[in-house]
Amino acid sequence: MNINHLEAFCTVAQVKSISEAARILHMSQSSLSYQIQLLEKDLDVELFTRTTKGVELTEMGEIVYEYGQTFLQLAENLRRDLDNWKSGQEHLIVGASSSIGSYALPCTIYSFKEKYPDANVKLLVGNREETIQKLLDKTIDIGLIEGPVDQPGLATRGVTEDELLLIVPAGWQGQESITLEELCRLPLILREEGSGTRQVIARALAEHGLGIANLNVVLELNSNDAIKSAITAGHGVSLLSRLATRREIHNGSLKALQVKGISFHSTFTIVYPAGKPATNLQKKFFRFLLANKKAFC
């Protein structure tokens, strides 16, 4: 299978147009169509169906597209690693769940680059499940997420601790701490399925024989900032990371309460491919995280 043909196919699949893909790839439509035909012949499947608006993937085309994206990313990673080796400069792609990647890691990477100015570090932020999948797809080198991971092919190491606080509007008139029973009655805004924050909540509730279904969830959002805005607007309350809310708590725009009788503690975990030798830059980054508890500033 020719990787250039695969790249041509994936480009067409993304834009759903032969003419637009040809423009992006700087080639003629006839040449692009021929490459698609060669790939179809090589795989012995039909990849596209023609429509009045362009082209659509067939069922087999959907499968090839899913694998094709992974293959192309692996090829890009291979080229990058070879270029790094030739140039002597190392690159590190770090993936992180949003609570860590949006609030703790930017400062960490800045401090790391102060110590190692030649280091080239890129940060990709998603939720917990997305970060794990990026590791499995080899699109990132290491990940930082909340909580334990039990995934074949991945190794983990705890770095530091965090906790979730009950975040309420600044004008909250109730008590400074509430019971678990009271928490279950409050209008809660939660992170989406697949987020580390939601997993921490589910794990803590399970220790008390409860689940997410026992909560009064009024809204689900995939962003901590969106949740904080919703709380400020009076749409509900939420359980959020101390790191993600410390600025708002400090300036008084939001307020934090304690929930009696339950702990929403979590561990920040480094996740990396098991059995794969770490590069020198990865080793430096690991040591920096483990030796500097205040690196998550």
Buried (B, 14 or more C-beta within 10 A) or exposed (E): EEEEBBBBBBBBBEBBBBEBBBEBBEBEBEEBBBBBEBBBEEBEBEBBEEEEEBBEBBEBBEBBBEEBBEBBBEEEBEEEBEEBEEEEEBBBBBBBBBBBBBBBBBEBBEBBEEEBEEBEBEBBBBBBBBBBBBBBEBBBBBBBBBBBBEBEEBEBEEBBEBBBBBBBBEEBEEEEEBEBEBBEEBBBBBBEEBBBBBBBBBBBBEEEEBEBEBBEEBBBBBBBEEBBEBBBEEBBBBBBBBBBBEEBBEEEBBBBBBBEEBEBEBBBBBBBBEEEEBBEBBEBBBEBBBEBEEBBE
